[in-house]
Amino acid sequence: MNSIDKMTQTYETTKMTNLYETDFVEWTIKQTQALNDRDIKALDWNNLKEEIEDLGKEQIHAVSSFVKRLIEHKLKLDYYSDIYRRNHCQTEINNFQDEIERRLTKTLLNKVDIDKEYERAKRLVLSEYKLELPDKCPYSFADLMQRVPEN
C-alpha cells in the first residue's frame, strides 16, 4: 500500500468515526451499504464491533428484564389473594410472555439467569407486600412461559 492509499484510508476511517459520533443513523446506513457491497475498507471496524457487542448485551438485558417482571407478577398472582390484582397480574403475565416470545432465541435462553431475576423480582414484591416467599425460585422457565387458559 503506497502512502497515498494509506492517507486515503486514514481519511475515510476518520470520516466514518466522525459520522458515528455525529449522525449514528447515517453511520448505520453507510455500514449496512459497506456490508452489502462487501467493501471491507469502508467498514468502521472499531465502532461496528462495539455496536454488535452492545446489541447482544441489550438483547440479553431485555429478555432478562421481561423474565424479572414475569416472575414478579407470577409471585403476586400465586402469593397474594386480592381479586383485582389477580386480573391485573394475569394481564401483565400475558404481556411479558408475549415480549419474551418475540425476542427469545435458544442462545438468549442460555444467558438468562432465572435465579438472579427471581431475587430481583422477589425484592420488588416484598417492597410492596408482606408475604412469605420461597428462598429459591419456584418456577422453571417452562413454568413461567406456560399460558393460562382464558376464562
N, C-alpha and C positions, 0 to 999 in steps of 0.2 A: 504494500500500500504506500503510495507516494505521499508527500507532505500535503498536497492539495486535497487528496482524498481524506486524509486524517483530519484536516481543518474542516472540511465539509461535514464529515461525520460528527465531529465535536460540536459544530454549529447546530446540526439537526438534533442532536441529543439535548443540547441546552435549550433549543426552541421547544422541544417536546416536554421537557421538565418544566419550563415556564408555563406552557399551556396547561399542564397538570395542575399547577398551583393557581392559575388564574381562571380557567374555564374547564372544570372537570368533565362536564358533559361533552364538550367538543373533543377533549382528550380521549374519552371513551370511544367516540365515533372514529377518530383517527387510528386508535389502536385496533379497533374492530376491522377497519379497512386494511390495515397492515397485515393482520392475521388472515383475512380473506385473500389478500394478494400474496401471502407467504413472503412478505417483504421483511426479512429479519432485521435489516438495518434500520427500518422505521419504527421498530418496537422500542418502547421506553422500558427496558428490562427491569430496572430497579423499582420503579413505581408499579409496574404491572405485577411483579412478584408480590409486592406488598399488598396490593389490592386483592389479588387472588387469595392470599393467606387470610386477609381480613374478611373476605366473603365467606370462607369456610368457617371461621370463628363466629361470624354473625349468624350463620345458619344453625350452628350448634347452640348458640345463645338463645335464638328464637324458639327452637324446639324445647330446650330446657325450661325456658320461661313458661311456655304453654303447659308443660308437664307439671311444673310447680303449681300453676293456677288450677289445673285439673285436680291435682291432689288436694289442694286447699278446699275446693268446693265438694270434692268427694268426702273429705273428712267432715265438713259441715253437714252434708246430706246424711252421712252414716252415724254421726255422734251428736247431732243437735235436732231436737224434735219439732221445732216451730214449722207449721204447715206452710206459711207464706215463704219462709226461707227455703224450704224444700223445693218448691216450684222454681224459685229463682235459681237455686243451685243446680237443679237439673237442666235448666236452660243454659246456664253458663257451662256446665259439663259438656253438653252437646256442642256448643260453640268451640270450646277448646279442643275437643276431639276432632272437629272439622279442620281446625287450623293445623293440628298436628298431622292429620292425614294429608293435607295439602303439601306440607313441607318434608315429611319424613322419607328418608331413604334408608336402606339397610345399613349403610355406613354411619349415618347420623344416629341411628338407634343404638349402635355400639358406643357412641360417645356421650350419651345422656346418662348422667349419674342419678338414678332414681332415689337412692338413699340420701344424697345431698339435697335434692329438690324436696324430698319429704321433710327434712329438717327445716328447710326454709318455709315450706307451707305450714308445717306444724307451728312454727314460731308466730306466723301471721294469725292462725286460727286462735292460738292461745292468747294473743294480744286482744282479741275481741271477746272471747268466751272462756269461762272457767269450765273446762272439760277435762276428762281423763282420756288422754290419747296414748296409743301404743308407743313404746320406745322405738321400735323398728317399723319401717313402712309395711303396712298390712296388705299392700297391693303390688301385684306384678304389673308389668307393662300391659300384658293381655287383659288383666282385670280393669285397668284404667281405660282401656280402649273399648271395652265391652259396651255395646249400645243397650240402653234400657228401652224396652218396648214402650211406645206411646200409649196413653190410656185410650 
